[in-house]
Amino acid sequence: MISRLKLLAIAGLFVTCMGSGALAHAGPAVGCAMLTPAQIQKVLGQPFGAPSETKAPPAFAKQSSGWNCQYRAQKGGRVQTVTFIVYEDASPAEAKQTFDKLEAWYSLTSRRTGQAQPNSKPAVGDEAYMDAKGDAIRVLKGKVRFYVGFDRGDQKQLTDLAAAIAAHI
């Protein structure tokens, strides 16, 4: 027969473990959890399913990998797929340095003048820029860098969706 003291000790351990688990999940979301189908639906006005998640390779050697999240429309609609790729770097300084390097490759700038095109640097997060095709936005906030892109969307929808994500980082 288990003594009452042992039962109390086991119950106390169980409560402690449950409490610490709840605290561990109380922090900000990471990976694909940073963008919910409900957030996408609010901005695009159509329902999306849960994401399929794969590993995103690091931008440069000796950096950590990220999350590549693909959301598919549940019913027909203008946008069929939303792609969300997110990285959490070791520090804000590393994230900024990587963000700046990538901007040289992907930003919406005039190849002739090197100047940013109108609306190519939306006010989202710490910094943001539209990809050269105008169908995706890249955002830096703290030590998090992310990309959101979708087919048949517009820059306002991209900016609104990126702002919704950045607000929770």
Beta strands, then each sheet from edge to edge (+ up, - down):
strand 1: 52-56
strand 2: 66-72
strand 3: 81-88
strand 4: 127-130
strand 5: 136-141
strand 6: 144-150
sheet 1: 1+ 2- 3+ 6- 5+ 4-
end
